[in-house]
Amino acid sequence: MKKKILFCMFVILGLLMITGCKGNVIKNQKAQKIEEPQEKVTFTKERIKESSHVKYKVPESADDMGSFKDMGKGCFITYYTNQSSVYALYPYDDKVDTINKVTINGFNYETYKYVDNTSIHYVYRTKVNNDFHLFQYDVYATEYDDSQVETFMNTVEFTYDEIFYKQ
């Protein structure tokens, strides 16, 4: 009787070890697939907003609405301009503690990064020649390489005649 109980325990332990190991191998393979590095996009496709006197570059894969995939993440670039400072230019100001000031291509921007449950919002705004300009770079993920946003912002150019530039 003791031998039967002992034999059953060994069989059960053996089955648990075999199925447990197999489950770990599958879990490890899934984890490796998720962690594989994704390629960064390059910003080469020029967008010109003549009425706003601005041009910038998006990835070749970007659709007309500004949506594209980067490093396996869904991204969306929105550009907005207005001659008066309106709420649309301050989308998440009430949710952040610090608004930074940076200079990119000779223009001063107010900028911040806001992370909510499912996305990251990068906001850059400036005033050039009495026009307010807002660039919003949204990423539908909770982690992203911030340098990609900086790379995008370095493509932004204002096309006013130089003597009219005022900040």
DSSP file with accessible surface (Angstrom, degrees, kcal/mol):
  #  RESIDUE AA STRUCTURE BP1 BP2  ACC     N-H-->O    O-->H-N    N-H-->O    O-->H-N    TCO  KAPPA ALPHA  PHI   PSI    X-CA   Y-CA   Z-CA
    1    1 A M     >        0   0  171      0, 0.0     4,-2.0     0, 0.0     5,-0.2   0.000 360.0 360.0 360.0 -43.1    0.0    0.0    0.0
    2    2 A K  H  >  +     0   0  183      1,-0.2     4,-2.6     2,-0.2     5,-0.2   0.870 360.0  53.7 -64.4 -36.1    2.8    2.4    0.9
    3    3 A K  H  > S+     0   0  181      2,-0.2     4,-2.7     1,-0.2    -1,-0.2   0.892 107.6  50.3 -66.5 -38.0    4.6    1.6   -2.4
    4    4 A K  H  > S+     0   0  154      2,-0.2     4,-2.5     1,-0.2    -2,-0.2   0.916 112.7  46.0 -65.8 -43.3    1.4    2.4   -4.4
    5    5 A I  H  X S+     0   0   94     -4,-2.0     4,-2.2     2,-0.2    -2,-0.2   0.936 114.6  47.9 -64.9 -44.6    1.0    5.8   -2.6
    6    6 A L  H  X S+     0   0   93     -4,-2.6     4,-2.1     2,-0.2    -2,-0.2   0.920 112.1  49.7 -63.3 -41.1    4.7    6.5   -3.1
    7    7 A F  H  X S+     0   0  138     -4,-2.7     4,-2.4     1,-0.2    -2,-0.2   0.932 110.3  50.2 -63.1 -44.1    4.5    5.5   -6.8
    8    8 A C  H  X S+     0   0   70     -4,-2.5     4,-2.7     1,-0.2    -1,-0.2   0.898 109.0  52.3 -62.0 -39.7    1.5    7.8   -7.3
    9    9 A M  H  X S+     0   0  105     -4,-2.2     4,-2.8     2,-0.2    -1,-0.2   0.910 109.8  48.5 -64.0 -42.3    3.2   10.7   -5.7
   10   10 A F  H  X S+     0   0  132     -4,-2.1     4,-2.6     2,-0.2    -2,-0.2   0.904 111.6  49.6 -64.4 -39.9    6.2   10.3   -8.0
   11   11 A V  H  X S+     0   0   65     -4,-2.4     4,-2.6     2,-0.2    -2,-0.2   0.943 113.2  46.5 -63.9 -45.0    4.0   10.1  -11.0
   12   12 A I  H  X S+     0   0  100     -4,-2.7     4,-2.6     2,-0.2    -2,-0.2   0.938 114.0  47.6 -63.9 -46.1    2.1   13.3  -10.0
   13   13 A L  H  X S+     0   0   92     -4,-2.8     4,-2.6     1,-0.2    -1,-0.2   0.905 111.5  51.7 -60.8 -41.7    5.4   15.1   -9.2
   14   14 A G  H  X S+     0   0   28     -4,-2.6     4,-2.5    -5,-0.2    -2,-0.2   0.925 110.7  47.2 -61.5 -44.6    6.8   14.0  -12.5
   15   15 A L  H  X S+     0   0  104     -4,-2.6     4,-2.8     1,-0.2     5,-0.3   0.912 112.2  50.2 -63.5 -41.9    3.8   15.2  -14.4
   16   16 A L  H  X S+     0   0  105     -4,-2.6     4,-2.6     1,-0.2     5,-0.2   0.908 111.4  48.7 -63.3 -40.4    3.9   18.6  -12.6
   17   17 A M  H  X S+     0   0  129     -4,-2.6     4,-2.3    -5,-0.2     5,-0.2   0.930 113.4  46.7 -66.3 -42.1    7.6   19.0  -13.4
   18   18 A I  H  X S+     0   0  117     -4,-2.5     4,-2.0     2,-0.2    -2,-0.2   0.958 118.5  39.6 -66.4 -48.6    7.1   18.2  -17.0
   19   19 A T  H  X S+     0   0   86     -4,-2.8     4,-2.2     1,-0.2    -1,-0.2   0.878 114.8  54.1 -71.1 -34.4    4.1   20.5  -17.5
   20   20 A G  H  X S+     0   0   36     -4,-2.6     4,-1.9    -5,-0.3    -1,-0.2   0.928 110.2  46.2 -64.9 -43.1    5.6   23.2  -15.3
   21   21 A C  H  X S+     0   0   78     -4,-2.3     4,-2.1    -5,-0.2    -2,-0.2   0.921 111.3  52.2 -64.9 -41.8    8.8   23.3  -17.3
   22   22 A K  H  X S+     0   0  142     -4,-2.0     4,-2.1    -5,-0.2    -2,-0.2   0.921 108.3  51.3 -62.8 -41.0    6.9   23.3  -20.6
   23   23 A G  H  X S+     0   0   28     -4,-2.2     4,-2.5     1,-0.2    -1,-0.2   0.904 109.1  50.7 -62.5 -39.7    4.8   26.3  -19.4
   24   24 A N  H  X S+     0   0   90     -4,-1.9     4,-2.7     2,-0.2    -1,-0.2   0.892 107.9  52.6 -66.6 -38.2    7.9   28.2  -18.4
   25   25 A V  H  X S+     0   0   77     -4,-2.1     4,-2.4     2,-0.2    -2,-0.2   0.944 111.3  46.4 -63.1 -44.4    9.4   27.6  -21.9
   26   26 A I  H  X S+     0   0   74     -4,-2.1     4,-2.3     1,-0.2    -2,-0.2   0.940 113.1  49.5 -64.0 -43.4    6.3   29.0  -23.5
   27   27 A K  H  X S+     0   0  139     -4,-2.5     4,-2.4     1,-0.2    -1,-0.2   0.915 111.1  49.6 -61.5 -42.3    6.2   32.0  -21.2
   28   28 A N  H  X S+     0   0  100     -4,-2.7     4,-2.2     2,-0.2    -1,-0.2   0.893 109.6  51.2 -64.8 -39.3    9.9   32.7  -21.9
   29   29 A Q  H  X S+     0   0  102     -4,-2.4     4,-1.9     2,-0.2    -2,-0.2   0.918 111.1  48.4 -64.7 -40.5    9.4   32.5  -25.6
   30   30 A K  H  X S+     0   0  136     -4,-2.3     4,-1.9     1,-0.2    -2,-0.2   0.920 110.8  50.7 -64.6 -42.4    6.5   35.0  -25.3
   31   31 A A  H  X S+     0   0   36     -4,-2.4     4,-2.1     1,-0.2    -1,-0.2   0.904 108.5  52.2 -63.2 -39.2    8.5   37.4  -23.2
   32   32 A Q  H  X S+     0   0  128     -4,-2.2     4,-0.6     1,-0.2    -1,-0.2   0.900 108.2  51.4 -65.0 -38.6   11.4   37.2  -25.8
   33   33 A K  H >< S+     0   0  144     -4,-1.9     3,-0.6     1,-0.2    -1,-0.2   0.907 111.4  47.1 -64.5 -40.0    9.0   38.2  -28.6
   34   34 A I  H 3< S+     0   0  142     -4,-1.9    -1,-0.2     1,-0.2    -2,-0.2   0.895 112.2  49.9 -68.7 -38.1    7.7   41.1  -26.7
   35   35 A E  H 3< S+     0   0  153     -4,-2.1    -1,-0.2    -5,-0.2    -2,-0.2   0.487  77.8 122.4 -84.1  -3.7   11.1   42.4  -25.7
   36   36 A E  S << S-     0   0  113     -4,-0.6     2,-0.1    -3,-0.6    -3,-0.0  -0.383  72.8-107.2 -60.0 133.5   12.6   42.3  -29.2
   37   37 A P        -     0   0  127      0, 0.0     2,-0.3     0, 0.0    -1,-0.1  -0.375  31.3-145.1 -66.0 139.9   13.8   45.8  -30.2
   38   38 A Q        -     0   0  109     33,-0.2     2,-0.1    -3,-0.1    32,-0.0  -0.802  22.2-104.6-102.6 149.0   11.7   47.6  -32.7
   39   39 A E        -     0   0  175     -2,-0.3    32,-1.5     1,-0.1     2,-0.3  -0.442  30.0-123.4 -73.8 143.4   13.2   49.9  -35.3
   40   40 A K        -     0   0   97     30,-0.2     2,-0.1    -2,-0.1    -1,-0.1  -0.634  25.9-123.6 -81.4 142.5   12.9   53.7  -34.9
   41   41 A V        -     0   0   28     -2,-0.3     2,-0.4    18,-0.0    -1,-0.1  -0.425  17.8-134.4 -78.2 160.1   11.2   55.6  -37.7
   42   42 A T        -     0   0   98     -2,-0.1     2,-1.0    16,-0.0    18,-0.5  -0.897  14.2-126.2-113.7 149.2   12.9   58.4  -39.5
   43   43 A F        +     0   0   16     -2,-0.4    14,-0.1     1,-0.2     3,-0.0  -0.808  59.0 128.7 -99.6  98.5   11.2   61.7  -40.2
   44   44 A T        +     0   0   70     14,-1.1     2,-0.7    -2,-1.0    -1,-0.2   0.570  37.6  93.6-126.3 -20.4   11.6   62.3  -44.0
   45   45 A K  E    S-A   58   0A  62     13,-2.7    13,-2.6    -3,-0.2     2,-0.2  -0.721  71.0-136.0 -86.6 115.1    8.2   63.0  -45.5
   46   46 A E  E     -A   57   0A  91     -2,-0.7     2,-0.5    11,-0.2    11,-0.2  -0.498  17.1-166.8 -79.4 134.4    7.7   66.7  -45.6
   47   47 A R  E     -A   56   0A  32      9,-3.6     9,-2.2    -2,-0.2     2,-0.5  -0.983   6.7-164.0-115.1 129.6    4.3   68.3  -44.6
   48   48 A I  E     -A   55   0A  88     -2,-0.5     2,-0.7     7,-0.2     7,-0.2  -0.964  13.4-170.7-119.1 126.3    3.8   71.9  -45.5
   49   49 A K  E >>> +A   54   0A  78      5,-3.1     5,-1.7    -2,-0.5     3,-0.8  -0.825  11.9 179.3-111.9  84.9    1.1   74.1  -43.9
   50   50 A E  G >45S+     0   0  155     -2,-0.7     3,-0.9     1,-0.3    -1,-0.2   0.884  77.0  53.5 -60.1 -41.4    1.3   77.1  -46.1
   51   51 A S  G 345S+     0   0  110      1,-0.3    -1,-0.3    -3,-0.1    -2,-0.0   0.785 115.8  41.4 -66.3 -24.1   -1.4   79.1  -44.5
   52   52 A S  G <45S-     0   0   13     -3,-0.8    -1,-0.3     2,-0.2    -2,-0.2   0.448 106.8-127.6 -99.0  -5.2    0.3   78.6  -41.1
   53   53 A H  T <<5 +     0   0   72     -3,-0.9   106,-2.4    -4,-0.7   107,-0.5   0.894  68.3 117.3  60.2  44.5    3.8   79.2  -42.5
   54   54 A V  E   < -AB  49 158A   0     -5,-1.7    -5,-3.1   104,-0.3     2,-0.3  -0.988  39.4-176.1-140.5 147.0    5.2   76.0  -41.0
   55   55 A K  E     +AB  48 157A  53    102,-2.7   102,-3.0    -2,-0.3     2,-0.3  -0.987  10.8 162.9-139.4 150.1    6.7   72.8  -42.4
   56   56 A Y  E     -A   47   0A   9     -9,-2.2    -9,-3.6    -2,-0.3     2,-0.4  -0.949  30.9-110.7-155.5 170.3    7.8   69.7  -40.6
   57   57 A K  E     -A   46   0A  71     95,-0.4   -11,-0.2    -2,-0.3    98,-0.1  -0.903  24.4-177.3-117.5 143.1    8.6   66.0  -41.4
   58   58 A V  E     -A   45   0A   1    -13,-2.6   -13,-2.7    -2,-0.4   -14,-1.1  -0.791  42.2 -78.5-123.2 168.6    6.8   62.8  -40.5
   59   59 A P    >   -     0   0    2      0, 0.0     3,-1.9     0, 0.0   -16,-0.2  -0.326  40.1-115.4 -65.8 153.4    7.7   59.2  -41.2
   60   60 A E  T 3  S+     0   0  124    -18,-0.5   -17,-0.1     1,-0.3   -19,-0.0   0.822 116.6  58.3 -56.5 -31.1    7.0   57.9  -44.7
   61   61 A S  T 3  S+     0   0   79      8,-0.1    -1,-0.3     2,-0.0     2,-0.1   0.539  79.8 116.4 -80.3  -4.6    4.5   55.5  -43.2
   62   62 A A    <   -     0   0    3     -3,-1.9     6,-0.2     6,-0.1    -4,-0.1  -0.394  59.6-137.6 -67.7 137.3    2.4   58.3  -41.7
   63   63 A D    >   -     0   0   73      4,-2.3     3,-1.7    -2,-0.1    -1,-0.1  -0.256  34.7 -89.0 -84.2 179.9   -1.1   58.6  -43.0
   64   64 A D  T 3  S+     0   0  147      1,-0.3    -1,-0.1     2,-0.1    -2,-0.1   0.742 127.4  56.0 -64.0 -22.0   -2.8   61.9  -43.9
   65   65 A M  T 3  S-     0   0  136      2,-0.1    -1,-0.3    13,-0.0    12,-0.0   0.573 121.1-104.9 -85.9 -11.7   -4.1   62.3  -40.4
   66   66 A G  S <  S+     0   0    2     -3,-1.7    11,-1.8     1,-0.3     2,-0.3   0.602  72.8 139.9  99.2  14.5   -0.6   62.0  -38.9
   67   67 A S  E     +C   76   0B  47      9,-0.2    -4,-2.3    -6,-0.1    -1,-0.3  -0.726  16.9 144.1 -95.7 139.8   -0.9   58.5  -37.5
   68   68 A F  E     -C   75   0B   8      7,-2.3     7,-3.3    -2,-0.3     2,-0.4  -0.971  44.8-106.2-160.8 169.7    2.0   56.0  -37.8
   69   69 A K  E     +C   74   0B 139     -2,-0.3     2,-0.4     5,-0.2     5,-0.2  -0.894  31.9 177.9-106.1 135.8    3.8   53.1  -35.9
   70   70 A D  E >  S-C   73   0B   1      3,-2.6     3,-2.3    -2,-0.4   -30,-0.2  -0.980  71.4 -13.3-140.0 125.9    7.1   53.7  -34.3
   71   71 A M  T 3  S-     0   0   31    -32,-1.5   -33,-0.2    -2,-0.4   -31,-0.1   0.856 129.2 -55.1  52.2  36.8    9.0   51.0  -32.3
   72   72 A G  T 3  S+     0   0   47    -33,-0.2     2,-0.3     1,-0.2    -1,-0.3   0.515 116.4 114.5  78.8   5.6    5.8   48.9  -32.3
   73   73 A K  E <  S-C   70   0B  68     -3,-2.3    -3,-2.6    68,-0.0     2,-0.4  -0.839  70.3-116.5-111.2 145.6    3.8   51.7  -30.8
   74   74 A G  E     -CD  69 140B  16     66,-0.5    66,-3.1    -2,-0.3     2,-0.3  -0.651  38.4-174.6 -78.1 128.7    0.9   53.7  -32.3
   75   75 A C  E     -CD  68 139B   0     -7,-3.3    -7,-2.3    -2,-0.4     2,-0.3  -0.908  12.7-170.3-126.3 155.7    1.8   57.4  -32.6
   76   76 A F  E     -CD  67 138B  51     62,-2.3    62,-3.1    -2,-0.3     2,-0.5  -0.968   7.2-157.8-149.8 124.6   -0.2   60.4  -33.7
   77   77 A I  E     - D   0 137B   7    -11,-1.8     2,-0.4    -2,-0.3    60,-0.2  -0.921  11.0-172.4-107.9 127.7    1.1   64.0  -34.5
   78   78 A T  E     - D   0 136B  52     58,-3.0    58,-2.9    -2,-0.5     2,-0.4  -0.965   4.0-166.5-118.4 135.1   -1.3   66.9  -34.3
   79   79 A Y  E     + D   0 135B  33     -2,-0.4     2,-0.3    56,-0.2    56,-0.2  -0.975  11.5 174.0-120.1 136.5   -0.5   70.4  -35.4
   80   80 A Y  E     - D   0 134B  79     54,-2.5    54,-3.1    -2,-0.4     2,-0.3  -0.997   5.8-176.5-141.3 142.4   -2.7   73.4  -34.5
   81   81 A T  E     + D   0 133B  38     -2,-0.3     2,-0.3    52,-0.2    52,-0.2  -0.979   7.8 161.9-138.4 155.0   -2.4   77.1  -35.0
   82   82 A N  E     - D   0 132B  46     50,-1.9    50,-3.3    -2,-0.3    -2,-0.0  -0.970  40.1-129.4-163.1 156.1   -4.4   80.2  -34.0
   83   83 A Q  S    S+     0   0  146     -2,-0.3     2,-0.4    48,-0.2    50,-0.1   0.521  94.8  53.6 -92.0  -4.1   -3.9   83.9  -33.6
   84   84 A S  S    S-     0   0   61     48,-0.1     2,-0.8    47,-0.0    48,-0.1  -0.976  93.9-108.1-128.3 146.0   -5.3   84.0  -30.1
   85   85 A S        +     0   0   57     -2,-0.4     2,-0.2     3,-0.1    -2,-0.1  -0.590  52.1 170.9 -72.7 109.2   -4.3   82.0  -27.2
   86   86 A V    >   -     0   0   47     -2,-0.8     3,-2.2     1,-0.1     4,-0.3  -0.753  49.4 -97.6-119.5 167.4   -7.2   79.5  -26.7
   87   87 A Y  G >  S+     0   0  165      1,-0.3     3,-2.7    -2,-0.2    -1,-0.1   0.826 115.5  70.6 -54.6 -33.6   -7.8   76.5  -24.5
   88   88 A A  G 3  S+     0   0   46      1,-0.3    -1,-0.3     2,-0.1    -3,-0.1   0.784  93.2  57.9 -57.7 -25.1   -6.8   74.1  -27.4
   89   89 A L  G <  S+     0   0    1     -3,-2.2    -1,-0.3     1,-0.2    -2,-0.2   0.539 106.5  49.7 -81.8  -4.1   -3.2   75.3  -27.0
   90   90 A Y    X   +     0   0   65     -3,-2.7     3,-0.6    -4,-0.3     4,-0.3  -0.408  66.6 155.9-128.3  57.4   -3.2   74.2  -23.3
   91   91 A P  T 3  S+     0   0   22      0, 0.0    -1,-0.1     0, 0.0     3,-0.1   0.815  79.3  10.0 -63.8 -36.4   -4.5   70.6  -23.5
   92   92 A Y  T >> S+     0   0   47      1,-0.1     3,-2.3     2,-0.1     4,-0.5   0.179  85.6 119.9-128.5  17.7   -3.0   69.1  -20.3
   93   93 A D  G X4 S+     0   0   39     -3,-0.6     3,-1.0     1,-0.3    -1,-0.1   0.854  76.1  55.8 -54.4 -37.2   -1.6   72.1  -18.4
   94   94 A D  G 34 S+     0   0  116     -4,-0.3    -1,-0.3     1,-0.2    -2,-0.1   0.619 105.8  53.3 -73.7  -7.6   -3.8   71.5  -15.5
   95   95 A K  G <4 S+     0   0  107     -3,-2.3     2,-0.3     2,-0.0    -1,-0.2   0.442  99.2  69.5-106.1  -3.4   -2.5   68.0  -15.1
   96   96 A V    <<  -     0   0   28     -3,-1.0     3,-0.1    -4,-0.5    18,-0.1  -0.876  60.6-152.3-118.4 152.4    1.3   68.7  -15.0
   97   97 A D  S    S+     0   0  169     -2,-0.3     2,-0.4     1,-0.2    -1,-0.1   0.808  81.1  39.1 -87.1 -34.8    3.4   70.4  -12.3
   98   98 A T        -     0   0   89      2,-0.0     2,-0.6     0, 0.0    -1,-0.2  -0.968  55.4-166.2-127.5 132.7    6.1   71.8  -14.6
   99   99 A I        -     0   0   63     -2,-0.4    13,-0.2    -3,-0.1     2,-0.2  -0.979  24.8-150.9-112.6 118.1    6.1   73.4  -18.0
  100  100 A N  E     -E  111   0B  86     11,-2.8    11,-2.7    -2,-0.6     2,-0.5  -0.489   5.1-137.9 -87.9 161.4    9.6   73.6  -19.4
  101  101 A K  E     +E  110   0B 157      9,-0.2     2,-0.3    -2,-0.2     9,-0.2  -0.981  28.6 168.4-120.0 128.1   11.1   76.1  -21.8
  102  102 A V  E     -E  109   0B  54      7,-2.3     7,-3.4    -2,-0.5     2,-0.5  -0.936  28.8-134.0-134.1 158.9   13.4   74.9  -24.6
  103  103 A T  E     +E  108   0B  91     -2,-0.3     2,-0.4     5,-0.2     5,-0.2  -0.973  23.8 177.8-116.1 126.4   14.9   76.4  -27.7
  104  104 A I  E >  S-E  107   0B  19      3,-2.7     3,-2.0    -2,-0.5    -2,-0.0  -0.996  72.0 -14.6-130.1 125.1   14.7   74.4  -30.9
  105  105 A N  T 3  S-     0   0   86     -2,-0.4    -1,-0.1     1,-0.3     3,-0.1   0.842 130.4 -52.1  51.0  36.9   16.0   75.7  -34.3
  106  106 A G  T 3  S+     0   0   60      1,-0.2     2,-0.4     0, 0.0    -1,-0.3   0.503 115.9 111.2  83.5   4.9   16.1   79.2  -32.7
  107  107 A F  E <   -E  104   0B  27     -3,-2.0    -3,-2.7    21,-0.0     2,-0.4  -0.921  63.8-129.5-116.9 138.8   12.5   79.2  -31.5
  108  108 A N  E     -E  103   0B  88     -2,-0.4    19,-0.4    -5,-0.2     2,-0.4  -0.717  28.9-174.4 -88.6 130.0   11.4   79.1  -27.9
  109  109 A Y  E     -E  102   0B   6     -7,-3.4    -7,-2.3    -2,-0.4     2,-0.5  -0.932  25.1-138.8-122.0 147.9    8.8   76.5  -26.9
  110  110 A E  E     +EF 101 125B  61     15,-2.7    15,-2.3    -2,-0.4     2,-0.3  -0.882  40.6 173.1 -94.1 136.0    6.9   75.7  -23.8
  111  111 A T  E     +EF 100 124B  10    -11,-2.7   -11,-2.8    -2,-0.5     2,-0.3  -0.984  17.9 161.2-147.7 153.4    6.8   71.9  -23.4
  112  112 A Y  E     - F   0 123B   7     11,-1.6    11,-2.6    -2,-0.3     2,-0.4  -0.971  28.8-127.8-161.5 167.1    5.8   69.1  -21.2
  113  113 A K  E     - F   0 122B  89     -2,-0.3     2,-0.5     9,-0.2     9,-0.2  -0.986  20.7-169.7-122.4 127.7    5.1   65.4  -21.1
  114  114 A Y  E     - F   0 121B  48      7,-3.0     7,-3.2    -2,-0.4     2,-0.5  -0.985   2.5-164.9-121.7 126.8    1.9   64.1  -19.7
  115  115 A V  E     + F   0 120B  69     -2,-0.5     5,-0.2     5,-0.2     2,-0.2  -0.942  11.2 174.2-112.1 125.8    1.4   60.3  -19.1
  116  116 A D        -     0   0   49      3,-2.7     5,-0.0    -2,-0.5    -2,-0.0  -0.405  53.6 -69.9-110.8-161.4   -2.1   58.9  -18.4
  117  117 A N  S    S+     0   0  153      1,-0.2     3,-0.1    -2,-0.2    25,-0.0   0.839 126.1  11.1 -62.0 -37.6   -3.2   55.3  -18.1
  118  118 A T  S    S+     0   0   98      1,-0.1     2,-0.3    23,-0.1    -1,-0.2   0.426 122.4  37.8-125.7  -1.2   -2.8   54.3  -21.7
  119  119 A S        -     0   0    8     21,-0.2    -3,-2.7    23,-0.1     2,-0.4  -0.975  57.8-132.0-151.6 165.5   -0.8   57.0  -23.5
  120  120 A I  E     -FG 115 139B   1     19,-2.6    19,-2.6    -2,-0.3     2,-0.5  -0.965  19.5-160.6-118.7 134.7    1.9   59.6  -23.4
  121  121 A H  E     -FG 114 138B  10     -7,-3.2    -7,-3.0    -2,-0.4     2,-0.5  -0.974   2.4-167.0-120.4 120.8    1.2   63.2  -24.6
  122  122 A Y  E     -FG 113 137B   8     15,-2.4    15,-2.5    -2,-0.5     2,-0.5  -0.936  11.0-165.5-105.5 126.4    4.1   65.4  -25.6
  123  123 A V  E     +FG 112 136B   0    -11,-2.6   -11,-1.6    -2,-0.5     2,-0.4  -0.952  12.9 173.7-119.5 129.3    3.1   69.1  -26.0
  124  124 A Y  E     +FG 111 135B  21     11,-2.5    11,-3.3    -2,-0.5     2,-0.3  -0.997   9.5 170.4-130.8 127.6    5.2   71.8  -27.6
  125  125 A R  E     +FG 110 134B  14    -15,-2.3   -15,-2.7    -2,-0.4     2,-0.3  -0.990   2.9 163.8-140.0 150.8    3.9   75.3  -28.2
  126  126 A T  E     - G   0 133B  13      7,-2.1     7,-3.1    -2,-0.3     2,-0.5  -0.941  31.6-124.1-151.7 169.8    5.3   78.6  -29.3
  127  127 A K  E     + G   0 132B  87    -19,-0.4     2,-0.4    -2,-0.3     5,-0.2  -0.992  29.5 174.7-124.5 122.3    4.3   82.0  -30.6
  128  128 A V  E >   - G   0 131B   0      3,-2.8     3,-1.9    -2,-0.5    39,-0.2  -0.995  69.1 -14.6-130.8 125.7    5.8   83.2  -33.9
  129  129 A N  T 3  S-     0   0   34     37,-2.1    -1,-0.1    -2,-0.4    38,-0.1   0.906 128.8 -51.8  51.2  46.1    4.9   86.4  -35.7
  130  130 A N  T 3  S+     0   0   93     36,-0.4     2,-0.4     1,-0.2    -1,-0.3   0.596 116.3 114.0  67.6  12.1    1.7   86.8  -33.6
  131  131 A D  E <   - G   0 128B  16     -3,-1.9    -3,-2.8   -79,-0.0     2,-0.4  -0.954  60.6-139.4-111.8 135.5    0.6   83.2  -34.3
  132  132 A F  E     -DG  82 127B  38    -50,-3.3   -50,-1.9    -2,-0.4     2,-0.4  -0.766  20.1-165.0 -89.5 136.3    0.4   80.5  -31.6
  133  133 A H  E     -DG  81 126B   0     -7,-3.1    -7,-2.1    -2,-0.4     2,-0.4  -0.984   5.7-169.9-126.5 134.1    1.5   77.1  -32.8
  134  134 A L  E     -DG  80 125B   7    -54,-3.1   -54,-2.5    -2,-0.4     2,-0.5  -0.988   4.8-172.3-125.8 128.2    0.9   73.8  -31.0
  135  135 A F  E     -DG  79 124B   2    -11,-3.3   -11,-2.5    -2,-0.4     2,-0.5  -0.988   7.2-173.0-115.2 125.2    2.5   70.4  -31.8
  136  136 A Q  E     -DG  78 123B  23    -58,-2.9   -58,-3.0    -2,-0.5     2,-0.6  -0.984   5.5-168.9-122.0 123.9    1.1   67.5  -29.9
  137  137 A Y  E     -DG  77 122B   3    -15,-2.5   -15,-2.4    -2,-0.5     2,-0.4  -0.946  11.6-169.2-113.5 107.8    2.8   64.1  -30.3
  138  138 A D  E     -DG  76 121B  10    -62,-3.1   -62,-2.3    -2,-0.6     2,-0.4  -0.836   7.4-167.3-104.4 139.1    0.7   61.3  -28.8
  139  139 A V  E     -DG  75 120B   0    -19,-2.6   -19,-2.6    -2,-0.4     2,-1.7  -0.992  19.0-141.5-125.1 126.7    2.0   57.7  -28.2
  140  140 A Y  E    S+D   74   0B 125    -66,-3.1   -66,-0.5    -2,-0.4     2,-0.3  -0.558  76.7  67.2 -90.2  73.3   -0.5   55.0  -27.4
  141  141 A A  S    S-     0   0   18     -2,-1.7    -2,-0.2   -68,-0.1     3,-0.1  -0.939  82.3-117.8-169.9 173.7    1.7   53.2  -24.8
  142  142 A T  S    S+     0   0   85     -2,-0.3     2,-0.4     1,-0.2   -23,-0.1   0.506  97.2  46.6-106.4  -4.7    3.1   53.9  -21.4
  143  143 A E        +     0   0  151    -23,-0.0     2,-0.3     2,-0.0    -1,-0.2  -0.999  63.9 152.1-135.9 140.0    6.8   53.8  -22.4
  144  144 A Y        -     0   0   25     -2,-0.4     2,-0.9    -3,-0.1     3,-0.1  -0.981  50.6 -97.0-161.3 154.2    8.5   55.5  -25.4
  145  145 A D    >>  -     0   0   55     -2,-0.3     3,-1.9     1,-0.2     4,-0.6  -0.677  29.4-158.1 -80.0 106.4   11.9   56.8  -26.4
  146  146 A D  H >> S+     0   0   61     -2,-0.9     4,-1.6     1,-0.3     3,-0.8   0.769  86.1  71.6 -56.8 -27.2   11.6   60.6  -25.7
  147  147 A S  H 3> S+     0   0   40      1,-0.2     4,-2.5     2,-0.2    -1,-0.3   0.787  87.7  63.5 -65.0 -23.2   14.5   61.3  -28.2
  148  148 A Q  H <> S+     0   0   10     -3,-1.9     4,-2.2     2,-0.2    -1,-0.2   0.890 102.4  48.8 -66.1 -36.9   12.1   60.4  -31.0
  149  149 A V  H <X S+     0   0    1     -3,-0.8     4,-2.7    -4,-0.6    -2,-0.2   0.923 111.0  49.8 -68.3 -42.1    9.9   63.4  -30.1
  150  150 A E  H  X S+     0   0  106     -4,-1.6     4,-1.8     2,-0.2    -2,-0.2   0.907 108.9  52.9 -62.0 -40.7   13.0   65.6  -30.0
  151  151 A T  H  < S+     0   0   64     -4,-2.5     4,-0.4     1,-0.2    -2,-0.2   0.925 110.4  47.8 -60.6 -44.7   14.0   64.3  -33.4
  152  152 A F  H >< S+     0   0    2     -4,-2.2     3,-2.2     1,-0.2     4,-0.4   0.952 109.3  52.4 -59.6 -49.5   10.6   65.2  -34.8
  153  153 A M  H >< S+     0   0    1     -4,-2.7     3,-1.3     1,-0.3    -1,-0.2   0.822  99.6  63.9 -61.9 -27.7   10.7   68.7  -33.3
  154  154 A N  T 3< S+     0   0   93     -4,-1.8    -1,-0.3     1,-0.2    -2,-0.2   0.632  96.1  59.9 -71.1 -10.3   14.0   69.3  -34.9
  155  155 A T  T <  S+     0   0   23     -3,-2.2    -1,-0.2    -4,-0.4     2,-0.2   0.585  80.6 108.9 -89.1 -11.1   12.3   69.0  -38.3
  156  156 A V    <   +     0   0    3     -3,-1.3     2,-0.4    -4,-0.4  -100,-0.2  -0.492  43.9 175.0 -73.1 129.8    9.9   71.9  -37.6
  157  157 A E  E     -B   55   0A  89   -102,-3.0  -102,-2.7    -2,-0.2     2,-0.4  -0.998  25.0-141.1-134.1 140.0   10.6   75.1  -39.6
  158  158 A F  E     -B   54   0A   8     -2,-0.4  -104,-0.3  -104,-0.2  -105,-0.1  -0.855  10.0-159.4 -99.2 135.8    8.7   78.3  -39.8
  159  159 A T        +     0   0   58   -106,-2.4  -105,-0.2    -2,-0.4  -106,-0.1   0.142  44.4 126.8-108.0  19.0    8.5   79.8  -43.3
  160  160 A Y  S    S-     0   0   18   -107,-0.5     2,-0.1     1,-0.1     5,-0.1  -0.362  77.9 -87.0 -64.3 157.2    7.7   83.4  -42.6
  161  161 A D    >   -     0   0  111      1,-0.1     3,-2.2     3,-0.1     4,-0.4  -0.449  44.4-115.9 -61.8 141.2   10.1   85.9  -44.2
  162  162 A E  G >  S+     0   0  164      1,-0.3     3,-1.3     2,-0.2    -1,-0.1   0.807 111.1  61.1 -56.0 -32.7   12.9   86.3  -41.7
  163  163 A I  G 3  S+     0   0  149      1,-0.3    -1,-0.3     3,-0.0    -2,-0.1   0.717 101.4  55.5 -71.6 -13.5   12.3   90.0  -41.0
  164  164 A F  G <  S+     0   0   97     -3,-2.2     2,-0.3     2,-0.0    -1,-0.3   0.515  75.9 119.4 -94.6  -6.2    8.8   89.1  -39.7
  165  165 A Y    <   +     0   0   73     -3,-1.3     2,-0.4    -4,-0.4   -37,-0.1  -0.444  34.8 164.8 -63.6 123.3   10.0   86.6  -37.1
  166  166 A K              0   0  123     -2,-0.3   -37,-2.1     0, 0.0   -36,-0.4  -0.991 360.0 360.0-139.1 133.3    8.9   87.8  -33.7
  167  167 A Q              0   0  105     -2,-0.4   -39,-0.1   -39,-0.2   -60,-0.0  -0.930 360.0 360.0-124.2 360.0    8.8   85.7  -30.5
